[in-house]
Amino acid sequence: MNDIPAKKERMLTFRGGGWVLVLSAFFSLVAAVLILWPAYQTGFRRAIGDGEHVETYGFDLSQLSVPAGKLIASGVPKDGIRAIPVRLAETIRPEEVDLIKKNEHSYFLVGEDRVIGVTVGVGEKRVARAYPLRVLTLHEVCNDVLGEGPDRLPICVSYSPLCDSAVVFDRRVDAAPLGTAAVDAAPEFGVSGLLINSNLVLYDRRSAPSQESLWSQLGLKAIAGPAVGKPLPLLPYELTTWSKWREKYPQTRVLLGLRTLKDEYRAEPYATYFHSDDVKFPVDPLWNILGISRKTPVIATSTDQKQWMVNPASPAEPALADAPHTFRIHSFLFAWYAMHAQDSDYSALTRQPIEK
């Protein structure tokens, strides 16, 4: 009979080395968070588009209506610039803008900041909303709904900082009948990650990539996909300063953006670019008339969207768009010219000095 007592099994305790396992688990969790966080931010969707080759972005280009070489990758993937969806298009009152400045000891919006202003309705039913370029510079596209009840209007507010161009349009691009169902069914728009002549190319979000179309912001129409050839249903807007818009529409609401990005909204990522006449991406044809800057701010106006008149726009005193049945598009000169060299009259620029 073995008289040697059985060896007692030792329990793993914190003091006995368990701390090593705890630390290992902790660092493993941190590593997992760092790896999965970017995926979480994109809804665990794999990035589409390698930033260099157009064919990697997953769009149907079989009926592309522009020369293939003009459509280029911007360096970021599809949705690499995150458009604001309707559910995140939070707005605040002008008084709340003032409170942000007071409580946070920093500015969100100041009087000389530019905004895209949109109104719907008339009289007491008029609804006014301001979209600060500080916010749109980071997102480029905001999906929103203005108005109440049967007057609700699903809109897309787009801004291309490379071209300083603003276009606002009705999201009911499927030509659905008016009514609540049409508003709810209107597709939201995103940033494709592609460019034409340095200008924003949007896409309509659908249930399947094969159903999505590409839309040229300054081309004002669909250039690929099932909707190819369809024009954007343009809406009037004003590109003006916050102080002017607030004075004109005291009851306006203002797009707040995402509070997690409030520090980024205060930055000026395109300041150097705006003060140079250089362009960062291929543009053809390129405005090259001596003495007239490529980045001259202009306003293109039209009553039929077929023939346009181009006039200089003073950045200090943006024109307000009150004339009915007149479409106005704000842009840098080079960007509008690249898209509309043949259907626009530029004589107002060449026959008079242009203020800078």
C-alpha positions in Angstrom: 0.0 0.0 0.0 1.3 3.4 -1.0 1.6 5.6 2.0 2.7 8.7 0.0 -0.1 11.3 0.2 -1.7 12.3 -3.0 -0.4 15.6 -4.4 -2.9 18.4 -4.0 -3.8 20.1 -7.3 -2.9 23.8 -7.2 -5.6 26.3 -8.2 -4.5 29.1 -10.5 -4.8 32.3 -8.6 -4.0 35.9 -9.4 -0.9 35.8 -7.2 0.1 32.4 -8.6 0.3 33.6 -12.2 -3.3 34.3 -13.1 -2.5 37.9 -13.7 -0.6 36.9 -16.8 -3.8 35.5 -18.3 -5.8 38.6 -17.3 -3.3 40.9 -19.0 -3.2 38.7 -22.0 -7.0 38.7 -22.3 -7.0 42.5 -21.8 -4.5 43.2 -24.6 -6.2 40.7 -26.9 -9.5 42.7 -26.4 -7.7 46.0 -27.1 -6.2 44.5 -30.3 -9.6 43.2 -31.4 -11.2 46.6 -30.9 -8.5 48.3 -32.9 -8.9 45.8 -35.7 -12.7 45.8 -35.8 -13.4 49.6 -35.1 -12.9 50.7 -38.7 -15.2 47.9 -39.8 -17.8 48.9 -37.2 -17.8 52.5 -38.5 -18.6 51.2 -42.0 -21.3 48.8 -40.8 -18.9 45.9 -41.1 -18.9 46.3 -44.8 -15.7 45.7 -46.7 -14.4 48.8 -48.4 -15.2 48.8 -52.1 -12.8 50.4 -54.5 -9.0 50.4 -54.2 -8.7 54.2 -54.8 -6.9 53.7 -58.1 -8.9 51.6 -60.5 -12.4 52.5 -61.5 -13.5 48.9 -62.2 -12.9 48.0 -58.5 -15.7 50.2 -57.3 -18.5 47.7 -58.3 -20.6 50.0 -60.4 -22.2 48.9 -63.7 -20.2 50.9 -66.3 -21.5 49.0 -69.4 -23.5 52.1 -70.5 -21.1 54.7 -69.3 -22.1 57.9 -71.1 -18.8 59.8 -70.7 -15.4 58.8 -72.1 -14.0 56.0 -69.9 -10.8 57.9 -69.3 -12.6 60.9 -67.7 -14.0 58.8 -64.9 -11.2 58.3 -62.4 -10.7 57.1 -58.8 -10.2 59.8 -56.2 -7.9 57.9 -53.9 -10.7 56.9 -51.4 -13.1 53.9 -51.7 -16.8 54.0 -52.2 -18.3 55.7 -49.1 -14.8 56.6 -48.0 -16.3 60.0 -47.6 -19.4 59.4 -45.5 -22.6 61.1 -46.7 -25.1 62.1 -44.0 -28.2 59.9 -44.1 -31.7 61.3 -43.4 -31.7 59.7 -39.9 -28.6 61.7 -38.9 -29.6 65.0 -40.5 -30.1 66.6 -37.1 -30.9 70.3 -37.1 -30.8 73.1 -34.5 -32.2 76.6 -34.1 -30.1 79.7 -34.5 -30.3 80.3 -30.7 -28.7 76.8 -30.2 -25.9 77.8 -32.5 -25.2 80.7 -30.1 -25.4 78.4 -27.1 -22.7 76.1 -28.6 -20.4 79.0 -28.9 -21.1 80.1 -25.3 -21.0 76.7 -23.6 -18.1 75.2 -25.5 -16.1 78.4 -25.8 -15.6 77.7 -29.5 -17.5 78.4 -32.6 -19.6 76.0 -34.7 -20.9 78.6 -37.1 -20.0 82.3 -37.4 -21.5 85.1 -39.4 -19.2 85.0 -42.4 -19.3 81.2 -42.8 -21.0 80.2 -46.0 -24.1 78.0 -46.0 -26.3 76.4 -48.6 -29.8 77.6 -47.9 -32.9 75.8 -49.0 -36.6 76.7 -48.5 -39.9 74.9 -49.2 -43.4 76.2 -49.0 -44.6 79.7 -48.9 -45.9 82.2 -46.3 -46.4 80.8 -42.8 -45.7 77.3 -44.1 -42.3 78.2 -45.4 -39.6 76.0 -44.0 -36.0 77.2 -44.2 -32.8 75.2 -43.6 -29.1 76.0 -43.7 -26.4 73.6 -44.5 -23.0 74.9 -43.4 -20.1 74.3 -45.8 -18.0 73.5 -42.7 -20.1 70.4 -42.3 -20.5 69.6 -46.0 -16.8 69.8 -46.7 -16.3 66.6 -44.7 -19.4 64.8 -45.9 -20.0 66.3 -49.4 -23.6 64.9 -49.5 -26.5 65.3 -47.1 -29.8 63.5 -47.5 -32.7 65.3 -45.8 -36.5 65.8 -45.8 -38.0 69.3 -45.6 -41.5 70.2 -44.7 -44.4 68.3 -43.0 -47.3 66.1 -44.1 -48.1 66.2 -47.9 -45.6 69.0 -48.4 -42.6 66.9 -47.4 -39.7 67.1 -49.9 -36.9 64.6 -50.0 -33.7 66.5 -51.0 -30.0 65.9 -51.5 -27.7 68.8 -50.8 -24.3 68.2 -52.4 -21.0 70.1 -52.2 -17.8 69.4 -54.0 -14.9 71.2 -52.2 -12.5 70.5 -55.1 -14.8 72.6 -57.3 -16.5 74.8 -54.7 -19.7 73.6 -56.4 -23.1 73.3 -54.8 -26.1 71.4 -56.3 -29.4 70.7 -54.6 -32.0 68.3 -56.1 -35.1 66.3 -55.4 -34.2 62.7 -54.4 -37.3 61.3 -56.2 -35.2 60.6 -59.3 -37.4 57.6 -60.1 -40.2 60.0 -61.2 -42.5 58.4 -58.7 -45.9 60.1 -58.1 -46.1 62.7 -55.3 -47.2 61.6 -51.8 -45.9 60.1 -48.6 -45.0 56.8 -50.2 -42.8 58.5 -52.9 -41.0 60.5 -50.2 -40.2 57.4 -48.1 -39.2 55.4 -51.2 -36.8 58.1 -52.5 -33.3 56.7 -52.6 -30.6 58.3 -50.5 -27.3 59.3 -52.2 -23.7 58.6 -51.3 -20.2 59.5 -52.4 -19.0 57.1 -55.0 -15.3 57.7 -54.5 -15.0 58.6 -58.2 -14.5 61.9 -60.0 -15.1 63.5 -63.4 -13.0 66.6 -64.1 -12.1 66.8 -60.4 -15.9 67.0 -59.6 -18.0 64.9 -57.3 -19.8 61.8 -58.6 -22.7 60.6 -56.5 -24.5 57.3 -56.5 -28.0 56.4 -55.5 -28.2 53.7 -52.8 -30.2 50.7 -53.8 -30.7 47.1 -52.5 -28.2 45.7 -55.0 -25.1 47.3 -56.6 -26.4 46.4 -60.0 -29.3 48.7 -59.5 -27.2 51.7 -58.5 -26.5 54.6 -60.9 -23.7 57.1 -61.0 -24.7 60.8 -61.1 -22.4 63.7 -62.1 -22.9 66.7 -59.8 -22.0 69.4 -62.3 -22.9 67.2 -65.3 -26.4 67.4 -63.7 -27.4 63.9 -64.9 -26.8 60.1 -64.5 -23.8 58.9 -66.4 -23.9 55.1 -65.7 -26.3 52.5 -64.4 -30.0 52.0 -65.0 -30.8 55.7 -64.8 -28.1 56.7 -67.3 -29.1 59.9 -69.2 -31.7 61.0 -66.6 -31.3 64.7 -65.5 -31.1 65.6 -61.8 -34.4 67.3 -60.7 -32.7 70.5 -59.6 -34.0 72.6 -56.7 -33.3 76.3 -56.1 -30.9 77.2 -53.3 -28.9 80.1 -52.1 -25.1 80.1 -51.4 -24.7 82.9 -48.9 -23.3 83.7 -45.5 -24.8 82.5 -42.3 -25.5 86.1 -41.1 -27.4 87.0 -44.3 -29.4 83.7 -44.3 -30.2 84.1 -40.6 -31.4 87.7 -41.1 -33.6 86.7 -44.0 -35.0 83.6 -42.3 -34.9 84.0 -38.5 -36.8 80.8 -38.0 -34.4 78.7 -40.0 -32.9 75.5 -38.7 -29.3 74.5 -39.2 -27.7 71.2 -40.0 -25.7 70.2 -37.0 -23.7 67.4 -38.4 -22.2 64.7 -36.2 -21.0 65.9 -32.8 -18.2 63.4 -32.8 -16.7 65.4 -35.7 -17.2 68.9 -34.2 -13.4 69.5 -34.0 -12.9 68.4 -37.6 -15.7 70.8 -38.8 -13.6 73.7 -37.5 -10.6 72.8 -39.7 -9.9 74.3 -43.1 -8.6 71.4 -45.1 -8.9 73.1 -48.4 -7.5 76.6 -47.4 -4.3 76.2 -49.3 -6.0 74.7 -52.3 -8.5 77.5 -52.5 -5.7 80.1 -52.7 -3.9 78.4 -55.5 -4.9 78.1 -59.2 -3.7 74.5 -59.4 -6.1 71.6 -59.8 -5.3 68.2 -58.2 -7.0 65.9 -60.7 -7.2 65.7 -64.5 -9.5 68.3 -66.1 -10.3 68.4 -69.8 -11.0 70.9 -71.3 -9.1 73.2 -68.9 -9.9 76.9 -68.7 -6.8 78.7 -69.7 -7.6 82.3 -70.6 -4.9 84.6 -69.4 -5.8 86.9 -66.6 -8.9 85.0 -65.5 -8.3 82.6 -62.6 -9.5 79.0 -63.0 -10.9 79.2 -59.5 -12.9 82.3 -60.2 -16.2 81.8 -58.3 -19.1 81.9 -60.9 -22.8 81.4 -61.0 -24.3 79.6 -64.0 -28.0 80.5 -64.6 -30.6 79.0 -66.9 -34.3 78.8 -67.4 -34.4 75.6 -69.3 -31.2 73.7 -68.2 -30.1 73.7 -71.8 -28.3 77.0 -72.3 -26.5 78.7 -69.4 -25.2 82.2 -68.7 -22.0 82.3 -66.6 -21.3 85.4 -64.5 -18.7 86.1 -61.8 -19.8 85.7 -58.2 -18.2 87.8 -55.6 -17.3 85.6 -52.6 -17.9 88.5 -50.3 -21.4 89.2 -51.5 -23.0 86.0 -52.8 -26.1 86.6 -54.9 -29.4 85.4 -53.5 -31.6 83.4 -55.7 -35.1 84.9 -55.6 -36.0 85.0 -59.3 -38.6 82.2 -60.0 -38.0 79.6 -62.7 -34.3 80.3 -62.8 -31.7 77.7 -61.9 -28.5 78.8 -60.3 -25.4 76.7 -59.9 -22.4 78.0 -58.0 -19.0 76.6 -58.9 -15.3 77.4 -59.6 -15.0 78.5 -63.2 -12.7 75.6 -64.3 -15.1 73.0 -63.1 -18.2 74.4 -64.8 -16.3 75.0 -68.0 -15.0 71.5 -68.1 -18.6 70.2 -68.1 -20.3 73.0 -70.0 -17.8 74.4 -72.5 -20.4 74.2 -75.4 -23.7 75.1 -73.7 -22.7 78.1 -71.7 -22.1 81.8 -72.5 -18.8 83.0 -70.9 -18.8 86.5 -72.4 -19.7 88.2 -69.1 -16.3 86.9 -67.8 -14.1 87.9 -70.7 -15.5 91.4 -71.3 -15.0 92.8 -67.8 -12.4 92.6 -65.0 -13.1 90.0 -62.5 -12.8 90.8 -58.8 -10.7 88.5 -56.7 
